[in-house]
Every structure is written in C-alpha cells, then in structure tokens.
Amino acid sequence: MYIEFKGESLTGEARIGRVQFSKTGKSIHYDGKTFQTLGGQGYKANYFDVETGEHYWISGCKKDGGDRLYGERIPIHIDEDVKEEYWKEIRNRPNNTNNKAINTK
C-alpha cells in the first residue's frame, strides 16, 4: 500500500509497504501504528493514526508510480520486504528490484 503522512501540508513523507487490515476492515496496521478511516471527513487524507490523531493518505499503489496526489517528484521509499513484489508485480519493471525508492532524481 501507499502510505503518506499529511501533517500540516498536502505533501509529506511517503512509503510503499505491506499493511494488515483488521478483521472488520475499519482499521489498518503498519509499522507499529494503527490507522482508522476518517469516513469521508478528511481533507486530502483518508485515515488517522489512533494514537496521535495525525492524518495520512493510504491507498493501493498505482502501476505508473504516480501515487502522490499532485504528481510531485518527491521520494517515496519502498520497504525492503515488498521491494521485489512492488517492482515486479505492480510496476512491471523487474530490472528495478534493487531500487529502494522512486522519484529520487
């Protein structure tokens, strides 16, 4: 999944990583954090961290790598455990499996 911290701006630190959904599907777990849906009440965010209240955008990864809302060329880091799957199955670029980020140039 694509996970972007929104903070005070429309663009924040972003990652591609594997998440786990709760049994009800109303919350997502990633990197020791639990996120719950904003239920359509968010502005440029769809989840919030239940511990801090901070807003995030969490969605499926786009095949073209254009996950950022406005197409900004800001790095998106890829977790080591999903790197190969991301490049081979989502982006269809098997030669890039050593790349740990996109939008780095």
Backbone as a chain_set.jsonl record, in Angstrom:
{"seq": "MYIEFKGESLTGEARIGRVQFSKTGKSIHYDGKTFQTLGGQGYKANYFDVETGEHYWISGCKKDGGDRLYGERIPIHIDEDVKEEYWKEIRNRPNNTNNKAINTK", "coords": {"N": [[0.845, -1.182, 0.0], [0.329, 2.327, -0.456], [1.493, 4.796, 1.654], [1.129, 7.859, 3.043], [2.194, 10.477, 5.053], [0.385, 13.221, 6.165], [0.384, 15.505, 7.868], [0.905, 18.945, 8.343], [0.701, 19.777, 5.781], [-0.076, 19.335, 2.26], [1.556, 17.477, 1.182], [3.672, 14.91, 2.213], [6.063, 12.804, 4.001], [6.479, 9.663, 2.462], [5.729, 6.165, 1.918], [6.024, 2.874, 0.506], [4.533, 0.024, 1.501], [3.779, -3.057, 3.285], [0.654, -3.633, 4.655], [-1.614, -4.544, 7.326], [-4.952, -5.482, 7.567], [-7.631, -4.929, 9.858], [-9.937, -7.306, 11.317], [-12.507, -6.346, 10.887], [-12.056, -4.583, 8.889], [-11.998, -1.881, 9.219], [-9.814, -0.682, 10.275], [-6.272, -0.207, 9.841], [-3.079, -1.662, 10.091], [0.274, -0.762, 10.418], [3.732, -0.671, 10.622], [3.835, -0.655, 13.463], [1.829, 1.09, 14.049], [-1.629, 2.044, 14.309], [-4.239, 2.693, 12.153], [-7.249, 4.414, 11.54], [-10.195, 4.809, 9.564], [-11.179, 7.961, 8.24], [-13.676, 8.24, 7.378], [-14.685, 9.707, 5.157], [-14.511, 12.292, 6.055], [-12.138, 13.607, 5.939], [-9.703, 15.961, 4.686], [-7.892, 15.689, 1.964], [-6.859, 13.466, 3.145], [-7.359, 10.128, 4.316], [-7.212, 8.43, 6.434], [-6.45, 8.22, 9.973], [-3.957, 8.283, 12.524], [-4.51, 6.394, 15.322], [-3.314, 6.798, 17.768], [-1.919, 9.269, 17.726], [-3.509, 11.009, 16.274], [-2.757, 12.102, 13.898], [-2.98, 12.792, 10.387], [-3.242, 10.735, 7.443], [-2.712, 9.557, 4.081], [-3.737, 6.648, 2.668], [-3.513, 4.156, 0.325], [-3.996, 1.89, -2.472], [-1.206, 0.954, -4.528], [-0.234, 2.729, -7.437], [0.118, 1.661, -10.799], [1.721, 3.172, -12.476], [3.376, 4.519, -10.784], [2.616, 6.996, -9.92], [1.691, 7.921, -7.287], [1.523, 10.085, -5.522], [-0.559, 12.843, -4.655], [-0.597, 15.239, -6.257], [1.27, 14.623, -8.142], [3.899, 15.214, -7.427], [7.467, 15.231, -7.538], [8.803, 13.905, -5.346], [10.738, 11.878, -3.188], [9.594, 8.518, -2.661], [9.77, 6.06, -0.41], [10.543, 2.569, -0.369], [9.646, -0.243, 1.397], [11.842, -2.813, 2.472], [10.861, -5.485, 2.545], [8.881, -5.573, 0.618], [9.874, -4.699, -1.718], [10.795, -6.217, -4.033], [8.391, -7.432, -4.912], [6.86, -5.131, -5.407], [8.27, -3.865, -7.565], [8.259, -5.892, -9.537], [5.58, -6.984, -9.741], [3.694, -4.891, -9.461], [4.692, -2.533, -10.725], [5.781, -3.661, -13.018], [8.496, -3.724, -13.711], [10.973, -5.446, -13.588], [13.774, -5.153, -13.599], [14.351, -3.189, -11.816], [14.455, -4.016, -9.192], [16.341, -3.586, -7.181], [16.096, -0.984, -6.436], [15.368, 1.266, -3.856], [13.636, 3.304, -3.6], [11.366, 5.61, -5.23], [11.132, 8.381, -7.506], [13.563, 9.745, -7.035], [15.284, 11.286, -8.478]], "CA": [[0.0, 0.0, 0.0], [0.979, 3.625, -0.432], [1.193, 5.42, 2.942], [1.715, 9.197, 3.064], [1.905, 11.325, 6.198], [-0.101, 14.515, 5.687], [0.844, 16.579, 8.739], [0.362, 20.281, 8.135], [0.721, 20.138, 4.36], [-0.702, 18.38, 1.341], [2.573, 16.519, 0.776], [4.522, 14.515, 3.326], [6.879, 11.613, 3.831], [5.654, 8.575, 1.924], [6.32, 4.842, 1.836], [5.3, 1.74, -0.047], [4.748, -1.033, 2.484], [2.722, -4.049, 3.488], [-0.207, -3.33, 5.794], [-2.556, -5.587, 7.723], [-6.281, -4.955, 7.848], [-8.322, -5.551, 10.981], [-10.985, -8.248, 10.9], [-13.666, -5.58, 10.429], [-11.664, -3.785, 7.738], [-12.109, -0.453, 9.528], [-8.517, -0.151, 10.666], [-5.096, -0.718, 9.15], [-1.896, -1.698, 10.945], [1.522, -0.652, 9.671], [4.897, -0.152, 11.33], [3.516, -0.428, 14.864], [0.765, 2.094, 14.171], [-2.974, 1.644, 13.905], [-4.933, 3.768, 11.455], [-8.685, 4.225, 11.322], [-10.712, 5.63, 8.485], [-11.814, 9.241, 8.564], [-15.062, 8.124, 6.942], [-15.068, 10.775, 4.233], [-14.455, 13.593, 6.717], [-10.804, 14.169, 5.837], [-9.327, 16.798, 3.559], [-6.662, 15.139, 1.4], [-6.443, 12.339, 3.982], [-8.462, 9.192, 4.473], [-7.011, 7.699, 7.681], [-5.725, 8.917, 11.024], [-3.244, 7.453, 13.495], [-5.365, 6.411, 16.51], [-2.544, 7.241, 18.928], [-1.509, 10.678, 17.635], [-4.513, 11.806, 15.569], [-2.189, 12.637, 12.661], [-3.674, 12.345, 9.18], [-2.473, 10.003, 6.43], [-3.384, 9.053, 2.893], [-3.354, 5.255, 2.47], [-4.237, 3.631, -0.84], [-3.261, 0.934, -3.271], [-0.144, 1.547, -5.348], [-0.546, 2.903, -8.855], [1.044, 0.962, -11.691], [2.646, 4.118, -13.096], [4.19, 5.148, -9.747], [2.108, 8.339, -9.627], [0.86, 7.821, -6.098], [1.34, 11.381, -4.854], [-1.801, 13.495, -5.064], [-0.406, 16.204, -7.34], [2.363, 14.186, -9.007], [5.176, 15.789, -7.021], [8.635, 14.363, -7.725], [9.425, 13.784, -4.033], [10.977, 10.443, -2.99], [8.709, 7.584, -1.972], [10.625, 4.946, -0.007], [9.923, 1.255, -0.503], [10.096, -1.165, 2.428], [12.656, -3.917, 1.964], [10.107, -6.738, 2.394], [7.944, -5.512, -0.511], [10.588, -4.098, -2.842], [10.769, -7.075, -5.219], [6.991, -7.549, -5.334], [6.445, -3.843, -5.962], [8.847, -3.629, -8.894], [7.895, -6.934, -10.499], [4.148, -7.228, -9.92], [2.889, -3.669, -9.57], [5.248, -1.623, -11.743], [6.226, -4.419, -14.177], [9.866, -3.306, -14.01], [11.803, -6.369, -12.814], [15.167, -4.712, -13.538], [14.487, -2.152, -10.785], [14.207, -4.595, -7.868], [17.302, -3.09, -6.194], [15.761, 0.399, -6.08], [14.699, 1.389, -2.554], [12.758, 4.478, -3.626], [11.033, 6.178, -6.537], [11.192, 9.853, -7.545], [14.782, 10.195, -6.359], [16.115, 12.134, -9.366]], "C": [[0.891, 1.247, 0.0], [0.533, 4.329, 0.844], [1.901, 6.776, 2.983], [1.237, 9.97, 4.286], [1.498, 12.703, 5.689], [0.341, 15.672, 6.564], [0.13, 17.884, 8.469], [0.265, 20.664, 6.66], [-0.019, 19.089, 3.531], [0.257, 17.28, 0.925], [3.459, 16.195, 1.969], [5.353, 13.301, 2.989], [5.986, 10.45, 3.41], [6.449, 7.287, 1.812], [5.405, 3.903, 1.057], [5.583, 0.601, 0.937], [3.558, -1.966, 2.585], [1.958, -3.699, 4.754], [-1.028, -4.563, 6.139], [-3.873, -4.903, 8.049], [-6.848, -5.66, 9.067], [-9.396, -6.496, 10.451], [-12.201, -7.518, 10.341], [-13.354, -4.781, 9.175], [-11.711, -2.289, 7.988], [-10.801, 0.157, 10.011], [-7.41, -0.893, 9.933], [-3.934, -0.651, 10.128], [-0.656, -1.664, 10.059], [2.586, -0.052, 10.586], [4.592, 0.209, 12.791], [2.429, 0.597, 15.114], [-0.567, 1.488, 13.746], [-3.665, 2.866, 13.319], [-6.41, 3.416, 11.338], [-9.151, 5.203, 10.263], [-11.328, 6.923, 9.013], [-13.259, 9.254, 8.092], [-15.542, 9.263, 6.067], [-15.014, 12.165, 4.833], [-13.101, 14.277, 6.555], [-10.63, 15.025, 4.605], [-7.956, 16.331, 3.104], [-6.06, 14.053, 2.285], [-7.636, 11.418, 4.131], [-8.35, 8.342, 5.735], [-6.34, 8.601, 8.702], [-5.081, 7.893, 11.949], [-4.03, 7.527, 14.8], [-4.631, 6.905, 17.745], [-2.254, 8.739, 18.901], [-2.562, 11.587, 17.012], [-4.009, 12.379, 14.255], [-2.863, 11.999, 11.447], [-2.711, 11.732, 8.17], [-3.365, 9.748, 5.22], [-2.849, 7.642, 2.681], [-4.193, 4.703, 1.325], [-3.399, 2.559, -1.516], [-2.233, 1.66, -4.125], [-0.588, 1.645, -6.8], [0.528, 2.249, -9.715], [2.072, 1.894, -12.321], [3.531, 4.83, -12.078], [3.715, 6.527, -9.344], [1.201, 8.37, -8.41], [0.612, 9.161, -5.407], [0.17, 12.131, -5.481], [-1.632, 14.415, -6.267], [0.788, 15.864, -8.225], [3.715, 14.764, -8.659], [6.298, 14.768, -7.184], [9.439, 14.315, -6.42], [9.595, 12.297, -3.761], [9.871, 9.729, -2.216], [9.564, 6.358, -1.686], [9.84, 3.636, -0.047], [10.503, 0.339, 0.574], [10.796, -2.362, 1.802], [11.829, -5.179, 1.685], [9.094, -6.726, 1.252], [8.598, -5.014, -1.798], [10.485, -4.934, -4.121], [9.352, -7.21, -5.775], [6.501, -6.256, -5.996], [6.963, -3.664, -7.385], [8.415, -4.655, -9.932], [6.4, -6.978, -10.789], [3.31, -5.957, -10.097], [3.391, -2.786, -10.7], [5.675, -2.324, -13.026], [7.595, -3.947, -14.672], [10.842, -4.179, -13.215], [13.276, -5.967, -12.7], [15.407, -3.684, -12.43], [14.42, -2.708, -9.368], [15.216, -4.164, -6.809], [17.003, -1.657, -5.747], [14.935, 0.45, -4.81], [13.742, 2.575, -2.499], [12.43, 4.82, -5.067], [11.066, 7.684, -6.397], [12.425, 10.398, -6.849], [15.649, 11.11, -7.224], [15.33, 13.312, -9.854]], "O": [[2.052, 1.204, 0.407], [-0.666, 4.45, 1.097], [3.13, 6.836, 2.96], [0.037, 10.102, 4.524], [2.201, 13.288, 4.865], [0.651, 16.741, 6.039], [-1.097, 17.929, 8.378], [-0.202, 21.754, 6.329], [-0.516, 18.092, 4.055], [-0.165, 16.262, 0.378], [3.94, 17.096, 2.656], [5.358, 12.825, 1.854], [4.884, 10.275, 3.93], [7.667, 7.3, 1.636], [4.195, 4.108, 0.964], [6.741, 0.258, 1.175], [2.483, -1.701, 2.047], [2.558, -3.491, 5.809], [-1.127, -5.503, 5.35], [-3.903, -3.874, 8.723], [-6.584, -6.841, 9.291], [-9.719, -6.475, 9.263], [-12.855, -8.014, 9.424], [-14.265, -4.346, 8.471], [-11.488, -1.503, 7.067], [-10.692, 1.376, 10.141], [-7.575, -2.024, 9.476], [-3.816, 0.301, 10.9], [-0.538, -2.418, 9.093], [2.35, 0.962, 11.244], [5.035, 1.243, 13.29], [2.14, 0.936, 16.261], [-0.625, 0.556, 12.944], [-3.671, 3.939, 13.921], [-6.771, 2.27, 11.073], [-8.58, 6.28, 10.089], [-11.916, 6.957, 10.094], [-13.993, 10.198, 8.385], [-16.671, 9.734, 6.212], [-15.43, 13.128, 4.189], [-12.933, 15.416, 6.991], [-11.32, 14.843, 3.602], [-6.963, 16.559, 3.794], [-4.87, 13.757, 2.179], [-8.784, 11.859, 4.08], [-9.282, 7.612, 6.074], [-5.737, 9.616, 8.352], [-5.591, 6.788, 12.131], [-4.204, 8.619, 15.341], [-5.267, 7.386, 18.682], [-2.335, 9.407, 19.933], [-2.518, 12.804, 17.198], [-4.753, 13.072, 13.562], [-3.26, 10.834, 11.473], [-1.554, 12.132, 8.05], [-4.592, 9.726, 5.317], [-1.642, 7.454, 2.529], [-5.421, 4.77, 1.348], [-2.236, 2.351, -1.169], [-2.381, 2.849, -4.408], [-1.242, 0.741, -7.322], [1.712, 2.289, -9.38], [3.172, 1.462, -12.664], [4.355, 5.661, -12.46], [4.346, 7.172, -8.507], [0.053, 8.805, -8.505], [-0.425, 9.338, -4.768], [-0.056, 12.057, -6.688], [-2.439, 14.374, -7.196], [1.268, 16.714, -8.974], [4.602, 14.804, -9.512], [6.086, 13.572, -6.984], [10.624, 14.65, -6.405], [8.694, 11.516, -4.067], [9.302, 10.259, -1.263], [10.029, 5.692, -2.611], [8.636, 3.605, 0.208], [11.72, 0.168, 0.652], [10.397, -2.857, 0.747], [12.073, -5.867, 0.694], [8.505, -7.763, 0.945], [7.948, -4.922, -2.84], [10.127, -4.41, -5.176], [9.147, -7.11, -6.985], [5.814, -6.292, -7.016], [6.2, -3.35, -8.298], [8.226, -4.307, -11.098], [5.994, -7.006, -11.95], [2.314, -5.972, -10.82], [2.608, -2.339, -11.539], [5.911, -1.657, -14.034], [7.825, -3.792, -15.872], [11.469, -3.7, -12.27], [13.956, -6.411, -11.775], [16.556, -3.348, -12.141], [14.335, -1.929, -8.419], [14.957, -4.364, -5.622], [17.595, -1.174, -4.783], [13.921, -0.239, -4.693], [13.112, 2.822, -1.471], [13.109, 4.389, -5.999], [11.031, 8.207, -5.283], [12.345, 11.406, -6.146], [16.646, 11.65, -6.744], [15.854, 14.134, -10.605]]}, "num_chains": 1, "name": "protein.A"}
